C-alpha cells in the first residue's frame, strides 16, 4: 500500500481487509450463476456462428 500523508496505517489496513471481504463475498454469492452464464454464452455463440 502506498503511504499517504495524514492516513492511519491501521485504519487503511482495516478498510482494505473489509473491501477484500466484500469482494470475496460477492464472488461467493455469484458462483451459483456460473453454469447459467456458461450455458447462455454457449447458446449465444452457437446461434451467431452456426
N, CA and C of each residue as an Amber inpcrd file, in Angstrom:
protein
   150
   0.8330000  -1.1790000   0.0000000   0.0000000   0.0000000   0.0000000
   0.8760000   1.2400000   0.0000000   0.4380000   2.2440000  -0.6880000
   1.1820000   3.4990000  -0.7340000   0.9160000   4.2770000   0.5450000
   1.9500000   4.9000000   1.0330000   1.8090000   5.7170000   2.2280000
   1.3900000   7.1180000   1.8130000   0.2520000   7.5560000   2.3250000
  -0.2590000   8.8870000   2.0420000  -0.2290000   9.6700000   3.3390000
   0.2550000  10.8860000   3.2820000   0.3490000  11.7090000   4.4830000
  -1.0050000  11.9300000   5.1360000  -1.0550000  11.7880000   6.4550000
  -2.2830000  12.0220000   7.1940000  -3.1930000  10.8120000   7.2910000
  -2.7780000   9.6560000   6.7640000  -3.6090000   8.4570000   6.8390000
  -3.0660000   7.5260000   7.9080000  -3.9520000   6.9210000   8.6470000
  -3.5720000   5.9830000   9.6840000  -3.3750000   4.6100000   9.0420000
  -2.2190000   4.0120000   9.2840000  -1.8960000   2.7230000   8.6770000
  -2.8650000   1.6330000   9.1210000  -3.2120000   1.6010000  10.3990000
  -4.1270000   0.5670000  10.9000000  -5.5090000   0.7150000  10.2660000
  -5.9790000   1.9510000  10.1280000  -7.2960000   2.1580000   9.5340000
  -7.2930000   1.8010000   8.0560000  -6.2030000   2.0810000   7.3620000
  -6.1470000   1.7330000   5.9460000  -6.0980000   0.2190000   5.7670000
  -5.3970000  -0.4880000   6.6390000  -5.3940000  -1.9510000   6.5730000
  -6.7790000  -2.5080000   6.8490000  -7.4580000  -1.9650000   7.8500000
  -8.8100000  -2.4070000   8.1810000  -9.7540000  -2.1870000   6.9960000
  -9.6820000  -1.0200000   6.3740000 -10.5380000  -0.7280000   5.2210000
 -10.2060000  -1.6700000   4.0610000  -8.9280000  -1.9620000   3.8530000
  -8.5370000  -2.8840000   2.7930000  -9.0520000  -4.2860000   3.0280000
  -8.9840000  -4.7500000   4.2580000  -9.4800000  -6.0960000   4.5910000
 -10.9980000  -6.1540000   4.4370000 -11.6890000  -5.1070000   4.8560000
 -13.1480000  -5.0730000   4.7120000 -13.5290000  -5.0670000   3.2320000
 -12.8440000  -4.2590000   2.4230000 -13.1430000  -4.2210000   0.9870000
 -12.8660000  -5.5670000   0.3360000 -11.7620000  -6.2040000   0.6860000
 -11.4550000  -7.5240000   0.1390000 -12.5120000  -8.5410000   0.5630000
 -13.0020000  -8.4410000   1.7860000 -14.0580000  -9.3330000   2.2640000
 -15.3610000  -9.1290000   1.5130000 -15.6960000  -7.8870000   1.2150000
 -16.9160000  -7.6070000   0.4580000 -16.8050000  -8.1800000  -0.9470000
 -15.6570000  -7.9780000  -1.5950000 -15.4540000  -8.5200000  -2.9380000
 -15.5100000 -10.0430000  -2.9110000 -14.8700000 -10.6610000  -1.9370000
 -14.9030000 -12.1240000  -1.8250000 -16.3320000 -12.6190000  -1.5870000
 -17.1000000 -11.9150000  -0.7770000 -18.4910000 -12.2920000  -0.5440000
 -19.3370000 -12.1960000  -1.8080000 -19.1230000 -11.1460000  -2.5940000
 -19.8730000 -11.0080000  -3.8420000 -19.5020000 -12.1030000  -4.8350000
 -18.2220000 -12.4610000  -4.8850000 -17.8020000 -13.5640000  -5.7620000
 -18.4400000 -14.8640000  -5.2880000 -18.4600000 -15.0940000  -3.9900000
 -19.0580000 -16.3060000  -3.4350000 -20.5510000 -16.3870000  -3.7680000
 -21.2450000 -15.2600000  -3.6860000 -22.6700000 -15.2490000  -3.9900000
 -22.9420000 -15.4390000  -5.4830000 -21.9950000 -15.0640000  -6.3340000
 -22.2120000 -15.1700000  -7.7720000 -21.8290000 -16.5460000  -8.3260000
 -21.1750000 -17.3940000  -7.5590000 -20.7380000 -18.6980000  -8.0570000
 -21.8760000 -19.5930000  -8.5710000 -23.0370000 -19.6380000  -7.9310000
 -24.0960000 -20.4950000  -8.4710000 -24.5940000 -20.0630000  -9.8560000
 -24.3230000 -18.8360000 -10.2520000 -24.7810000 -18.3380000 -11.5430000
 -23.8320000 -18.7250000 -12.6800000 -22.6580000 -19.2450000 -12.3850000
 -21.6720000 -19.5570000 -13.4140000 -22.1620000 -20.5750000 -14.4490000
 -22.7870000 -21.7010000 -14.0730000 -23.2680000 -22.6260000 -15.1040000
 -24.3300000 -22.0010000 -16.0180000 -25.1750000 -21.1540000 -15.4470000
 -26.1980000 -20.4800000 -16.2470000 -25.5450000 -19.5330000 -17.2370000
 -24.5530000 -18.7880000 -16.7760000 -23.8390000 -17.8570000 -17.6450000
 -23.0800000 -18.6000000 -18.7390000 -22.4790000 -19.7200000 -18.4190000
 -21.7560000 -20.5080000 -19.4190000 -22.7200000 -21.0640000 -20.4670000
 -23.8710000 -21.5310000 -20.0460000 -24.8550000 -22.0410000 -20.9950000
 -25.3810000 -20.9240000 -21.8860000 -25.6260000 -19.7650000 -21.3070000
 -26.1000000 -18.6230000 -22.0900000 -25.0600000 -18.2030000 -23.1220000
 -23.7960000 -18.1230000 -22.7040000 -22.7300000 -17.7450000 -23.6400000
 -22.5720000 -18.8070000 -24.7300000 -22.6580000 -20.0740000 -24.3770000
 -22.5570000 -21.1380000 -25.3730000 -23.6890000 -21.1010000 -26.3780000
 -24.9060000 -20.9150000 -25.8970000 -26.0560000 -20.8300000 -26.8030000
 -25.9510000 -19.6140000 -27.7160000 -25.4880000 -18.5020000 -27.1630000
 -25.3350000 -17.2900000 -27.9680000 -24.2770000 -17.4890000 -29.0510000
 -23.1570000 -18.0700000 -28.6980000 -22.1030000 -18.2980000 -29.6820000
 -22.5340000 -19.3090000 -30.7440000 -23.3080000 -20.3320000 -30.3370000
 -23.7850000 -21.3070000 -31.3060000 -24.8000000 -20.6940000 -32.2660000
 -25.5730000 -19.7270000 -31.7980000 -26.5480000 -19.0930000 -32.6900000
 -25.8760000 -18.0710000 -33.6190000 -24.7960000 -17.4570000 -33.1730000
 -24.0940000 -16.4830000 -34.0130000 -23.2540000 -17.1960000 -35.0790000
 -22.5470000 -18.2350000 -34.6540000 -21.6790000 -18.9850000 -35.5710000
 -22.2370000 -20.4040000 -35.7730000 -23.1400000 -20.5810000 -36.7290000
 -23.7660000 -21.9010000 -36.8700000 -22.8400000 -22.9710000 -37.3860000
